[in-house]
């Protein structure tokens, strides 16, 4: 059964909100579930991977976009 992916557009939010919303989405995801996060706060590049490391979530991909970042995150 394929896992669903949730898309979060967190552009316009400032630290620490992108990491907090991403953590909330990962916490409610099913095991193996992924979320795609768009964020334009420069601190998101530090905060989101750090939150994942501390909470036991996986950063599968980080992409630098013209106007921010795109993260693919996974709940183990």
N, C-alpha and C positions, 0 to 999 in steps of 0.2 A: 504494500500500500504506500503510495507516494506521500511524502510529508508536505504539508501546506507551508507556504511562506507568506509572512505578513510584511507589508511594505509600510514603513514609517517615514513620512516627510516631516523632518524636524527643522527645516530651514527657517531661519528667523528667530530661533530660540538660542538663548545664551547659556553658558556654563552655569550651573551643572545640569540644566534641564535635559539636554539631549542624552546624556548618560543615564539619568534617572528614568526617562521614558523608555529607553532601550532596555534597561534592566527590568522594568515592569513588564514589558512585552515578552522578554525571554522567560521571565518567571511564570507567565501564564501559558507559554508555548508547551506543546507536548514534547516529550523526549525525542531528540532527533530533529525537532522543528527548527526552522531558520527564520530570520528576519532580515530584511534589507532596510538600511537606514540611510537617508539623505540628511546631511547636516552641513551648515555653512559657517558655524562658529569655529575659528581656528583651533580653539582648545579641544574640540571634539576629537581631533586626531590623537590627542594624548588621553583625554578622559574616557572615551569609549573603550579603547583597548585595555586601559588600566582597570576599569570596572569589570570587564570580562575576565581578566586575569584574577582579580580578587574574588569574584563570585563563581568562578569555575566554568564560565562560558567560553566558547571557542570563537576566535576571529578567523573566519575562513578566507576573507578577502578584504583588502582596503584599497580603494581607488581614489586618486586625486583627480577631481573634476575641475573644470574652469572656474566654477563658483562653489567650491566646497569639497565635500568628501562623500563617498558611498562605501558603506560597510556591509558585508554579509556576515551575520553572526549566527551561531548555532548553540542550541541547548543540547548538551550531551545526553 
